[in-house]
Amino acid sequence: MLVIRLQRIGKKHQPSYRLVVAEKRSKLTAPPAEDLGSYNPKTKGTTINKERALYWLGQGAQASASVHNLLVKEGILSVPKIQFRFPVKPRAEEPVSAAPAVEAPVAEAIIPATTEEAQG
């Protein structure tokens, strides 16, 4: 199965991506079937070969979520964007104890006797 996805190129801390058509199970370093364009996240610059992207989508290639949103942003696709939903780790629920919580004993306050009480 073919997929249109982003392939990272560029130096450290200077990311740049190519939009490529490749086999879904191939590694990202494997040579792609075709290069469709580029995307620079720093400058938000995008160049996409519209005709070839539509051709590959027509042939059954699936676009990754990021590429799908880029195609919608560029006006190549006229469908809603895909919302990214990152999974939230479930919190470990605190164990419920059968016995009620015991409060710590409160120390009695020692109030010095006032002079009136001491005399009277």
N, C-alpha and C positions, 0 to 999 in steps of 0.2 A: 504494500500500500504506500502510495506517495503522500508526502506531507510538505506543506510550505511552512518553513520555519526560519528563525533567525540563527545565523552562524556568527559567532563573535570573532572579530578581527581587531587589530590595534594593539597598542602597548598597554602596560599597566596603568591604571587610573585614567586611561584615555579610551574608553570603550567605543567601538563602532561595530555595526552589524551589517551582514549581507543577508538579503532575503533570497533563500535558495529553495529549490525543489529537490528533495532527496527521499530515499527510502526511510520509512518510519523507524525501522530497527537498525539503521546504519549509524555509525558513530559520527559525531559532529566534525571530526577531522577527515572523514572520507570525502572523496570528490563528489560534489552534488551533480544531479542530472542537469540542472540549469540554474543560472544566476539571474534573478529577476530585478534586483535593485539593491539599494542600501538605505541604512537608517543610522543617523547619528543622534544619540539621546542627549548629548550636551547642547547641541545647537537646534535640536528638534528638526533637522533637515532630513527629508525623505525623498528618494527618487525611486519610482516603481514603474516598470514596464507594464502598463495597464493591459495591453492586448495579450501578452504572454501570461499574465496572472489570471485573466479571465479564461484563457485557453486551458490552463492546467486545472483550474477549478471545474471547468466543464468536462475535463477528462476524469474527474473523480478524486482529485487531490484534495486533502483536507488541510485547512489552514489552522495553525496553532492559535491559541487565544490571543496572544500578543499580535501576531500577524493579522488576524481577523480584525482586531481593533484598529490597526494601522490602515487596513484597506477601507474600513468604514470612515475613518478620519479623512482619508484622501479622496473619498467620494467614489471609490471603485465599486464598493458594495453598498446596497441601500437597505440594510437590515440593522437592527439595534446592536450596540456594542455588547460584548460579553462582560458581565460583572465578575471580577475576581473575588472569590470567597476562600480565604485561607482558613484551614481547619484550626479550631481553637482546642487546645488541650483541655480535657475535662479535669476539673479539680477533684482531688481525692477528698471525698466527704469525710468529715471528722467522725470517728466512731461514737456511737451513742451508748453511754453507760447506763446500766439499769439503776444504779444508786444515784440519788440526787447529790448535787454538788454540795460539799460541806464548806461553809464559810469559815474563814479564819477568825479566831476569837479576837475581839476588840479589847485592847488594853484600857482599863479604867483610867480616866483622867484624874490626876491628883490636883485638887484645887486647894491652895493654901487658905487657911481660915482667915477671915478678915478680923480686924481688931474688935469690931462690934460683936461678932459671934464668940470670939474668944472671951470677952468680958461678960457676956450675958447669958 
